[in-house]
Amino acid sequence: MSTTEISQMDSEIDNKTLDKKQIEAEEKEVMLKTVNEKSDDSDDKRNESEGPVRSALAGEVTEQGREVKPKFIPIGAIKMPGFFTRNSDKDKPKEDESGIEKDLELEKSLDKTDEDINPKQHVGFLQAFTKLLQPKDNDRDNNQQKRLGLFNVKYPKMFKKRDPNQEVTLASMETLEDKLDTPNDGMENIKLDVDQEEGKVATRLPLKERIRQKKFIIDDIMVCAVIILVLLAVIIGIVIGSRAGPPNERPLRLGRFITTLTTCGPVEGVYDEGVYKFYGIPYAVSPVGERRFTYAQPLNNLSLCWNGTMEVHEPTALCSQLLENSTITGDEDCLTLDIVTPHVQYDYPLPVVVLIGVNSLAGGISPAQPSALYARTKEVVFVRPNFRLGAFGFLALDILSNSKYPATSGNYGLSDLLVALQWIQYNIKHFGGDAESVTLLGHRAGATLTAALTTATKAQKLYSRVWLSSASVIFPGEPLQQSQLNNEQFKQISKCNDADCLRRITPTEILSATPDTWLGNNIDSLPVTDEFKRSWLVLDGDYLRVHAYESWDAQKDAKEKGKEKVFKPMVFGSTMHSGHTELLKMKHLNWTADVVEKMVNDSFIGEKNLTAAVFTHFNKTYEGLVELISSIRTLCPLVSLARLRLSAPMYVVSGSGAGGGLVGSGMADVNSDVEAILGTFDSEMPEQRRFMAAMQQLFYYYVWHGKLPGPETGLIAVGQDLLPLHGLPACDLLIQEDVVPRYAHVD
């Protein structure tokens, strides 16, 4: 047989797959055994000396000068039938060698057409690969991982269970026989790492079998880790999605009516304008009959409550009062409150804003009313309590004090607000509100009452922060006995000499017996010498025991010592034109400089020869006159109080627009800040809308965070933007000349 034929035969055999070669080799070995038995010794010697396999392994050169390609050695040294086996000292029997040669000759005779492969391309590669697999003597003593080279795949040691000296062989009849005979064909078997074999065996097993035998591979661990991470992500997504969605509201009846709970029974409100409205919810015992001129009593007895569900769909009457035009309005049985809330749910309680607004303590409808729009857009709960006004709320007389023990009278309206705040603490959670975040928004006389509440010990735990708009700084300084003497005129007009008489007469008679001088409001006038001053509030010894200044000094000390539970944040504010009213505007059709100067000369300013000095800060126009009145009555007294007494922040609405004003007359009146906060301000021009946005930013940030969005102290000018106000020279002059706060407006 020629060398070329042998090379062609070898290339053809190598072109086949390993499995096919194995099967064919086994079959050929059986077929050729019979032929081998008949061959003579000379043929065996010739085959032994000229076998193509040994020629290839020995690197012999063919007659054409090319090397014969060696047989392919499987990766991992897996035995292949008829090829390389274990290295041994024994020589392979000659009959096996002759069988190999005859096997190759037979294959050549069967497949003579396959001559496409260039044997030269295989010989060089196989020789290099064979050399790689034949380790040096030094390497045999090292660990088997170095012998395997790139094919050392190591599995975790926790999965090792087999003998580390175990050898890897192919499960076939031929390899089993070879293992027993251990022939020596010049090649050495290579042992695989036990970890590698363990991983291969585990890989071949099905998943269920691996689980049963507890033989896992790295892929199994990675798949389990991925599944766990996916499950965690799904769970987190479900939790976040459930909490990020819209809150679960109570069901509506007929698509409009909603029912919730109070400590005295269920109430049914109405869904309107995208919010839930509850009107006229009772919070205290009716102050009529024997309870007239007594302090408010909470609804703490089931006999005082209602049966079934109370419908609170429509607004109820205000408390009895006298308006600025001397009109009588309202009802004596009025201790109710209104609630406007965007949600009726418990998951996300919202900040609560309590609106305490009234023009004077004798009466007057305030713009501080709940806003459906801003309850929805600003996410707050508005509460507006009704409280007693005028004589019903603040009359202090000796005949009333002597009818009870301890002997005291007055401040009934203040007690109403305290009971209302207690009701809010117990019930506001059923309306979606947060009892731990309650802001008191007081406006004008309502701000005066709110400031008085900050000095009452009973109220300290019922609110979180305070916002005072255009409050009076004249607080009660006279004891109860002196106030009772000042109110003797009421007994004479009503013709009552005992408390029973005062409780029997009609509400109209009570209001009619109120002297006109008690109804005055000097917020829009210049001060005059010896002008009449009267305060409705009194130091009754129960609700008000000390002067407000003393209480605030103690709170200031608590703030400096870091006692936040004692000190409650406060913000003061007013407008540059709080003294503007339509009544003052109509006093003169043409407000010339002479008219303005004459009015100033006729006031207390002229008596102190300060006319020329004040006109260096104010111009001689109606607008300048209003700024002077506002500074004396409201603005500068609050500046002195906020800056000197409390070190509390204060805002001043300076107006917006090119003309510096907000109202049609070009001024910011006393209601501008609260109207902007509650969205009732007339904002036609872009400058006015920017003012509203700035005012709302200031207030609602304070409601949510308990502080202003800027510096905590100092003056803030609110126009189209929020700007620091470095000083008010006019106020410095009026304070220095003892005009302020002596002539600040009362109540």
C-alpha positions, 0 to 999 in steps of 0.5 A, a space after each residue: 500500500 502506497 503512502 498516498 493511499 494511506 494519507 487519503 485514507 487517514 484524511 477520510 477517517 478524520 473527516 468523520 465525527 467521533 461517534 461515527 468513527 467509534 461505531 465503525 471502528 468497533 464493527 471493523 474490528 470484529 470483521 477483521 479478527 477472522 482475517 487476522 487469524 489467517 495472516 502469516 507472521 511475515 505479514 504481521 512483521 510487515 504491517 508492524 514496520 509499515 503501519 500508517 498509525 505508527 508512521 504518523 505517531 513517529 513523525 515519519 515522512 512519506 515518499 512524497 516528502 510529507 508527514 503522515 497525519 496522526 490520529 485525532 486525540 479526543 479532548 480529555 483523553 477519552 478512549 476511542 476504539 482502536 486508537 490510543 489507550 493507556 501508557 503501559 510497559 507492555 507492547 501491543 500485540 502484533 496481531 492488533 497492529 496487523 488488524 489496524 493495517 488491514 482495517 485501514 486497507 479495507 476502509 480505503 477499498 470501501 471509500 476511494 472517492 473521498 480525496 478532497 481533503 488536503 492531508 498536509 493541513 491536518 498533519 501539522 495541527 495534529 502533531 502540535 496538539 499531540 505534543 500539547 497532550 504529551 506532558 513532560 516528566 516534571 508536569 506529571 508530578 504536578 496537579 492535573 489542572 496544569 495538564 488540562 490547559 484551557 480545558 480545566 473546567 472546575 465545579 464547586 467543591 460542595 458537589 464533589 462526591 466521587 473518589 479523586 483517583 477515579 479515571 474517566 473512560 468511555 463506557 464501551 466493551 473495547 475500553 473495558 477490555 483495554 482497561 483490563 489488558 492495559 496495553 502499551 501503545 506509546 501514549 499516556 492516558 490523562 486523568 481529568 480533574 474530579 471536579 470537571 468530571 463531576 460537573 460533566 456527569 451532573 450536566 448530563 443528568 436531567 433537572 429532576 434527577 439533579 434535584 433528587 441527587 442534590 447534584 447541582 451545577 452553576 447554571 442551576 444556581 444562576 437560574 435560581 438567583 435570577 428567578 428570586 430577583 424577578 420575584 422580588 422585583 414583582 413584589 416590590 412593583 406590586 407594593 409600590 404600585 398599590 401605594 402610588 395609585 389613587 387613595 381608596 375613597 369611601 363609596 358614594 351613595 347615589 354617586 354624590 353623597 358620602 358618609 363618614 364618622 364622628 365621635 357623636 355619630 355618622 354624618 353624610 356630606 356631599 361630593 361637589 367640585 371634585 371635593 367632599 363638603 360637610 356643612 354645619 357639623 355640631 362640635 359643641 353643646 348648643 349655647 342657648 337657654 341656660 347655656 347662654 353666656 357660659 363656656 362651650 361644652 364638648 359633645 361628650 355625652 351620648 344624650 347630646 348626640 344624634 341618632 342615625 346619620 346626620 345629613 350635612 349637605 347645605 351651609 348653615 347660618 352664621 352666629 348672631 352678629 352685627 355687620 358693619 352696616 348695622 344689619 343683624 344676621 345669624 343664629 344663636 345656635 351656631 356652634 358648628 363647623 364646615 369641612 372641605 376635604 379632597 379625600 375621605 380616607 385614612 392612608 395619607 392624612 393631609 395637613 389641616 388649615 383652620 380658618 378663623 376669620 371675622 372683620 371685628 369681634 362684633 361681627 363682619 363676614 370674612 373672606 377666610 372661607 374654605 376653597 374647593 379648588 385649593 383643597 384639591 390642588 394644594 392637598 389640604 383639609 379646610 375647617 371653618 368653625 363658627 364661634 360666638 361674636 359680640 355680646 354673645 361671645 365676649 360680654 363680661 359682667 358682674 351679674 354673669 360672673 357671680 352666677 357661677 363658680 369660680 366667678 368669671 365671665 367673658 371670652 365665650 367665643 374663645 372657648 368655642 374655638 378651643 372646643 372646636 380644636 379639640 373636636 378636630 383632634 378627635 375627628 379630623 382623621 375621619 375626614 382625611 386630615 392629620 391631627 398632628 399638622 394643624 395650621 391656624 389661619 387667622 384674619 383681622 379680628 380672627 387673627 386677634 383671637 388666634 393670637 390670644 389662643 397662642 397664650 392659652 395653656 389649654 390650647 398649646 397641644 391643639 395646633 401645630 403652627 399659626 399664621 396671623 394676617 392683619 391682627 391687632 396688637 392691643 391685647 387685654 391688659 385690664 383685669 376682669 373687675 375693671 372690664 366688668 365696670 366698663 360694661 355697666 352700660 350694657 346692663 342699663 340698656 338691657 334693663 337686666 339686673 341678674 343673669 336669668 334676665 339676660 338668658 331670657 331676653 331674645 337674641 335681637 334684644 341682646 344685639 340691640 343692647 350693644 352700645 354703638 361705641 362697641 362696634 366701631 373699627 378704627 382701622 381706616 382712620 388716622 388717630 386722634 387724641 383721647 380716642 375711645 378704645 375698647 377691647 372685647 377680650 378680657 383677662 378672665 383668669 381662666 382662658 386668659 391669665 397673663 398678657 400676651 407679651 409675657 406669654 410670647 416672651 416665655 415662648 421666645 425663651 423656649 425657642 432659644 433653648 431648643 424646646 420645640 414642643 413649647 414654642 409653636 411657629 408663628 408668621 405675621 403679615 399685613 398689606 401696605 394698604 390695609 387702611 383702604 376702605 370704600 367708606 374712606 375713599 368716598 369721603 372726598 371726590 378729589 383727593 388733592 395734596 391740600 386735602 391730604 395734608 389737612 387730614 394729617 394736620 388734624 390728627 394726632 400726627 399734626 398735634 405732635 408736629 410730625 406732618 413734615 416728617 411723615 411726608 418725607 416717607 409718604 406722598 400727598 395722595 390718597 394712596 400715600 394717606 392710606 399707607 400712613 393710616 395702614 402703617 400706624 394702625 396695622 403694619 408698624 405695630 406688627 413689625 414691632 411685635 414680630 421683630 422685637 417681641 418674638 423674632 418671628 418672620 413677617 411678610 408685607 404685601 407691597 402690591 404687584 404690577 407696574 403701578 404697585 397695586 392690586 385693587 382697582 384703585 392701585 392698592 393692596 387692601 386688607 383682604 388681598 393676602 387671604 384672598 390670594 391664599 384662598 383663590 378668591 382674589 380678582 386676578 385679571 392681569 398677569 402681574 396679579 396672577 404672579 402675586 397670587 402664585 407668590 402668596 400661595 407659595 409662601 403659605 402652603 409651603 409653610 402649611 406643609 413644612 412648618 417654615 417659610 421657603 426663605 429666611 426664618 427671620 426678617 421681613 419679606 416683601 410679597 409682590 410679583 415675587 418673594 423678596 427680602 425687605 431690608 427695612 421700613 424707615 417710616 415705621 422706625 420714625 413712628 415707633 420712635 415718636 411713640 405713635 406706634 403701637 400706642 394707636 394700633 387698631 383694637 381687636 
